[in-house]
Amino acid sequence: MDLFNSALGKNITFLRPAFFIISGFIGIPNIKYYYAFLFFVYIISVLANTAVMAAIYLDHNLRTPKYIAVFNLALVDLLGNSAMVPKVLHIFLFNHPHIPYNDCLTFLFFCYVFLSMQALNLVALSYDRIMAIVYPLHYQLKVTHKFMFCLIASFWVFVIIVVLIATGLLTRLSFCESVVIKSFFCDHGQIYRLACNDYTPSIIYGWILLVLILWLPLTIVLLSYLSIGYALAKVATVRERMKGFKTCTAHLSLVAIYFLPILITFTLHANIEPNARIINLSLTSVFPPMLNPIIYVLQTREIKESLKKFLRITTHYKNRKVTVH
């Protein structure tokens, strides 16, 4: 972060607090039940995403370009909830609201990286769907393992850079008065508003970040489905249209689960009571990573069959072991 601590070659001293205080869930009645719910969501998320990744890794039939993106989505969901939920429980359930300055920025960085990658993974999957339905003859040529690996890798590099810049800009701020962050984690917007020097660059970059990791991915996904809808409308039979649309239902479910809660919360931001907004945002952050693998298992025949096959093999192995003993 030292790169951001100089301005035009001049040394500038910034007032940095020893710690921030996270105060998001304080004052909400019966909040411990919500912490238990978050823990339950986290455990299901870990198990479900691990199962999906294991199925893709072990089953050679699933080693296709599409499932590279699905594997990455499961990995991001697992890492995202692992970065978020244990720390939130540590802060609030065990009453450790004080978080050191550097730890807070690190917490912010990883949370934003994984949340942003969820949106870009949906872009990668929408590309797979548009090529499969709109340009089926070019699918094998255009959607290759190499291309999908490069696409996912470029998304990782892009997200890490844009979030690193946002985090770096925060290190150029001085904090003279309050250090209380009114959120459930080290939120970018909540932190820069506490600064006592000019935080205009952080405001501007905050809007740029919102466009890059929310509105741009959503726009690309919507345009993709407009093209898919147009292509399906030209298909002769209703049966063929439904068959083509059915291949998109899992991805559309993921898009709705990720984007709709965020859009509703931002749209009704001014009319939502602060504690309700914080709970909505926390659910928006931790719920999709739990639901994504479940949706893929329920709506994707290949993963469902793969998991059933491994379950049968495991059961057969255990029964055989018991018989031998």
Residue pairs with C-beta under 8 A, 6 or more apart in sequence:
1 105
1 167
1 168
1 171
3 168
4 168
4 169
4 171
4 172
5 12
5 14
5 171
5 172
6 12
7 172
12 172
14 171
14 172
14 173
14 174
14 197
15 174
15 175
15 176
15 196
16 101
16 171
16 174
16 175
17 101
17 175
17 179
18 100
18 101
19 98
19 99
19 100
19 101
19 104
19 179
20 98
20 99
20 101
20 104
20 179
20 180
20 181
20 186
20 191
21 97
21 98
21 99
21 179
21 180
21 181
22 91
22 92
22 97
22 99
22 181
22 183
22 184
22 185
22 186
23 97
23 180
23 181
23 182
24 92
24 181
24 182
24 183
24 184
24 185
24 278
24 282
25 31
25 34
25 92
25 184
25 275
25 278
25 279
26 92
26 97
27 275
28 34
28 275
28 279
31 92
32 93
34 279
35 89
35 92
35 93
38 85
38 88
38 89
38 282
38 286
39 85
39 89
41 81
41 85
41 286
41 287
41 290
42 81
42 82
42 85
42 86
42 286
42 290
44 290
44 294
45 77
45 78
45 81
45 85
45 286
45 289
45 290
45 293
46 78
46 81
46 82
48 290
48 293
48 294
48 297
49 74
49 75
49 77
49 78
49 289
49 292
49 293
50 74
50 78
51 293
51 297
51 307
52 70
52 71
52 74
52 293
52 296
52 297
52 303
53 71
53 74
53 75
53 78
54 310
55 62
55 303
55 306
55 307
55 310
56 62
56 63
56 67
56 70
56 71
56 74
56 303
56 306
57 71
58 306
58 310
59 306
59 309
59 310
61 302
61 306
62 302
62 303
62 306
63 145
64 145
65 128
65 143
65 144
65 145
65 147
65 148
66 125
66 128
66 143
66 148
67 302
68 145
68 148
68 149
68 152
69 121
69 124
69 125
69 128
69 148
69 151
69 152
70 125
70 296
70 303
72 117
72 121
72 124
72 152
73 118
73 121
73 122
73 125
73 254
73 292
74 292
74 293
76 114
76 117
76 118
76 121
76 289
77 118
77 288
77 289
77 290
77 292
77 293
78 289
79 110
79 114
80 111
80 114
80 115
80 117
80 118
80 285
80 289
81 286
81 289
81 290
83 107
83 110
83 111
83 114
84 111
84 114
84 185
84 285
84 286
85 286
87 107
87 185
88 184
88 185
88 282
90 96
91 97
91 99
92 184
99 107
99 186
104 181
104 186
104 191
105 167
105 170
105 171
105 186
107 185
107 186
108 167
108 170
108 185
108 186
108 187
108 188
108 191
109 163
109 164
109 167
111 185
111 186
111 285
112 163
112 166
112 167
112 188
112 209
112 213
113 159
113 160
113 163
115 213
115 285
116 159
116 162
116 163
116 213
117 155
117 156
117 159
118 258
118 288
118 289
119 213
119 214
119 217
119 218
119 258
119 259
120 155
120 158
120 159
120 213
120 217
121 152
121 155
122 217
122 221
122 251
122 254
122 255
122 258
123 155
123 217
123 220
123 221
124 148
124 151
124 152
124 155
125 251
125 254
126 220
126 221
126 224
126 225
126 251
126 255
127 143
127 151
127 224
128 143
128 148
129 224
129 228
129 247
129 248
129 251
130 224
130 227
130 228
131 138
131 139
131 142
131 143
132 139
132 143
132 247
133 228
133 231
133 232
133 244
133 247
133 248
134 227
134 228
134 231
135 142
159 213
162 209
162 212
162 213
163 209
165 205
166 188
166 202
166 205
166 206
166 209
169 192
169 201
169 202
169 205
170 188
170 191
170 192
170 202
172 201
173 191
173 192
173 195
173 197
173 199
173 202
174 195
174 196
174 197
175 194
175 195
175 196
176 196
177 194
177 196
178 194
179 194
180 194
181 187
181 190
181 191
181 194
182 190
182 274
182 278
183 190
183 278
183 281
184 278
184 281
184 282
188 202
188 206
188 209
189 206
192 199
192 202
192 203
192 206
193 199
195 202
214 259
214 262
218 259
221 255
221 259
225 248
225 252
228 244
228 248
231 244
232 241
232 244
232 245
233 241
235 241
235 244
249 299
250 295
250 296
250 299
250 300
253 295
253 299
254 288
254 292
254 295
254 296
257 287
257 288
257 291
257 292
257 295
258 288
261 280
261 283
261 284
261 287
262 284
264 280
265 272
265 277
265 280
265 281
265 284
269 277
272 280
296 303
297 303
297 304
297 307
298 304
